[in-house]
Amino acid sequence: MATEKRPTMLRLPEEIYEKVRYLAFVERRSVNMQIEHALSQYIADYEAQHGPIQLPKTSEE
């Protein structure tokens, strides 16, 4: 299955990881999808308060 998502490596304190794992279980998501969901919510909240984040153009675009 091909994906357009960029792989990353994330290091978390054990307590945060276990809490994310719990939330993922409760919300029926993988840990990875739970982290993606949390980051998406954080970005949406930030942009609602401060306006859209303007990303610089890259040579690939």
N, CA, C and O of each residue as an XYZ file, in Angstrom:
244
protein
N       0.842     -1.165      0.000
C       0.000      0.000      0.000
C       0.896      1.241      0.000
O       1.637      1.480      0.954
N       0.823      2.012     -1.059
C       1.630      3.225     -1.172
C       0.999      4.341     -0.335
O      -0.219      4.397     -0.164
N       1.843      5.212      0.174
C       1.345      6.337      0.967
C       2.155      7.581      0.650
O       3.321      7.503      0.264
N       1.523      8.712      0.818
C       2.183      9.998      0.616
C       2.722     10.546      1.936
O       3.188     11.684      1.987
N       2.665      9.768      2.980
C       3.082     10.238      4.299
C       4.583     10.062      4.488
O       5.167      9.059      4.076
N       5.187     11.050      5.114
C       6.621     11.025      5.386
C       6.892     10.250      6.672
O       6.308     10.558      7.711
N       7.756      9.267      6.617
C       8.084      8.541      7.856
C       8.932      9.421      8.775
O       9.799     10.165      8.318
N       8.668      9.324     10.057
C       9.438     10.073     11.049
C       9.757      9.150     12.217
O       9.149      8.092     12.379
N      10.700      9.564     13.007
C      11.007      8.844     14.230
C      10.748      9.808     15.378
O      11.252     10.931     15.394
N       9.971      9.358     16.317
C       9.571     10.211     17.424
C       9.969      9.541     18.728
O       9.686      8.361     18.933
N      10.611     10.274     19.594
C      10.985      9.746     20.906
C      10.109     10.418     21.947
O      10.044     11.644     22.032
N       9.439      9.596     22.734
C       8.516     10.113     23.741
C       8.881      9.570     25.114
O       9.364      8.444     25.235
N       8.647     10.376     26.155
C       8.770      9.820     27.506
C       7.762      8.673     27.672
O       6.682      8.695     27.082
N       8.121      7.695     28.464
C       7.285      6.502     28.636
C       5.860      6.845     29.056
O       4.908      6.271     28.527
N       5.700      7.767     29.993
C       4.360      8.119     30.482
C       3.495      8.699     29.362
O       2.322      8.345     29.245
N       4.056      9.581     28.546
C       3.293     10.160     27.438
C       2.928      9.078     26.430
O       1.795      9.034     25.951
N       3.877      8.205     26.104
C       3.593      7.137     25.157
C       2.450      6.255     25.662
O       1.544      5.923     24.898
N       2.484      5.878     26.929
C       1.446      5.006     27.472
C       0.083      5.692     27.473
O      -0.937      5.043     27.244
N       0.060      6.992     27.729
C      -1.209      7.718     27.685
C      -1.724      7.818     26.259
O      -2.926      7.677     26.032
N      -0.852      8.056     25.304
C      -1.252      8.078     23.894
C      -1.753      6.702     23.480
O      -2.750      6.589     22.767
N      -1.071      5.668     23.921
C      -1.486      4.294     23.606
C      -2.877      4.009     24.158
O      -3.695      3.374     23.493
N      -3.144      4.479     25.372
C      -4.466      4.309     25.966
C      -5.530      5.037     25.143
O      -6.573      4.469     24.820
N      -5.255      6.298     24.808
C      -6.217      7.068     24.005
C      -6.448      6.411     22.650
O      -7.577      6.382     22.162
N      -5.403      5.892     22.045
C      -5.545      5.203     20.761
C      -6.465      3.993     20.913
O      -7.322      3.753     20.062
N      -6.292      3.242     21.981
C      -7.148      2.079     22.227
C      -8.604      2.515     22.389
O      -9.496      1.933     21.773
N      -8.847      3.528     23.207
C     -10.200      3.999     23.475
C     -10.857      4.512     22.192
O     -12.047      4.285     21.974
N     -10.102      5.194     21.356
C     -10.643      5.781     20.133
C     -10.483      4.872     18.918
O     -10.773      5.274     17.792
N     -10.021      3.646     19.153
C      -9.886      2.628     18.108
C      -8.997      3.091     16.951
O      -9.352      2.965     15.779
N      -7.838      3.628     17.317
C      -6.835      4.060     16.351
C      -5.517      3.381     16.689
O      -5.323      2.887     17.799
N      -4.618      3.365     15.716
C      -3.252      2.963     16.014
C      -2.579      4.103     16.775
O      -3.060      5.236     16.764
N      -1.477      3.798     17.428
C      -0.731      4.851     18.128
C      -0.299      5.917     17.119
O      -0.393      7.113     17.396
N       0.168      5.486     15.964
C       0.609      6.433     14.950
C      -0.539      7.356     14.518
O      -0.361      8.570     14.423
N      -1.708      6.778     14.259
C      -2.851      7.592     13.846
C      -3.338      8.496     14.973
O      -3.848      9.586     14.714
N      -3.185      8.052     16.228
C      -3.567      8.896     17.358
C      -2.648     10.108     17.441
O      -3.112     11.222     17.683
N      -1.354      9.901     17.243
C      -0.407     11.020     17.251
C      -0.703     11.960     16.089
O      -0.684     13.178     16.264
N      -0.979     11.411     14.894
C      -1.318     12.239     13.735
C      -2.583     13.051     14.016
O      -2.641     14.238     13.693
N      -3.587     12.424     14.610
C      -4.833     13.114     14.952
C      -4.563     14.254     15.940
O      -5.058     15.366     15.754
N      -3.783     13.981     16.984
C      -3.475     15.003     17.986
C      -2.734     16.182     17.368
O      -3.024     17.336     17.681
N      -1.780     15.894     16.492
C      -1.037     16.977     15.836
C      -1.936     17.774     14.906
O      -1.824     18.998     14.838
N      -2.822     17.100     14.190
C      -3.765     17.794     13.305
C      -4.668     18.731     14.103
O      -4.926     19.859     13.682
N      -5.148     18.260     15.260
C      -5.981     19.096     16.115
C      -5.202     20.306     16.639
O      -5.725     21.419     16.681
N      -3.944     20.074     17.038
C      -3.106     21.165     17.536
C      -2.903     22.228     16.451
O      -3.000     23.425     16.721
N      -2.625     21.785     15.238
C      -2.414     22.722     14.134
C      -3.697     23.478     13.817
O      -3.660     24.689     13.598
N      -4.829     22.783     13.788
C      -6.118     23.442     13.520
C      -6.418     24.496     14.584
O      -6.871     25.593     14.258
N      -6.168     24.170     15.853
C      -6.387     25.134     16.939
C      -5.459     26.341     16.799
O      -5.884     27.482     16.975
N      -4.199     26.081     16.484
C      -3.227     27.167     16.304
C      -3.661     28.084     15.167
O      -3.664     29.306     15.310
N      -4.029     27.481     14.030
C      -4.421     28.282     12.871
C      -5.723     29.035     13.115
O      -5.902     30.132     12.586
N      -6.626     28.476     13.899
C      -7.861     29.180     14.234
C      -7.557     30.441     15.047
O      -8.247     31.452     14.919
N      -6.536     30.372     15.868
C      -6.170     31.506     16.709
C      -5.250     32.497     16.001
O      -5.370     33.705     16.204
N      -4.328     31.994     15.168
C      -3.281     32.845     14.601
C      -3.354     32.998     13.082
O      -2.576     33.757     12.505
N      -4.259     32.305     12.438
C      -4.343     32.332     10.987
C      -3.545     31.187     10.377
O      -2.748     30.533     11.049
N      -3.778     30.965      9.095
C      -3.123     29.839      8.412
C      -1.598     29.938      8.452
O      -1.029     31.025      8.350
N      -0.965     28.807      8.600
C       0.498     28.733      8.558
C       0.894     28.719      7.082
O       0.471     27.842      6.329
N       1.690     29.674      6.682
C       2.153     29.753      5.302
C       3.475     29.015      5.180
O       4.467     29.401      5.798
N       3.488     27.965      4.392
C       4.701     27.189      4.190
C       5.465     27.733      2.979
O       4.851     28.127      1.987
N       6.792     27.757      3.052
C       7.556     28.224      1.905
C       7.449     27.209      0.762
O       7.306     26.008      0.991
N       7.519     27.705     -0.441
C       7.527     26.823     -1.616
C       8.814     26.042     -1.631
O       9.869     26.554     -1.258
N       8.726     24.787     -2.066
C       9.934     23.965     -2.213
C      10.197     23.757     -3.685
O       9.329     24.025     -4.516
N      11.377     23.286     -4.017
C      11.739     23.068     -5.421
C      10.943     21.925     -6.031
O      10.890     21.799     -7.255
N      10.314     21.079     -5.191
C       9.527     19.956     -5.678
C       8.139     20.375     -6.148
O       7.467     19.607     -6.836
N       7.695     21.582     -5.788
C       6.339     22.035     -6.127
C       6.319     22.738     -7.468
O       5.263     23.186     -7.914
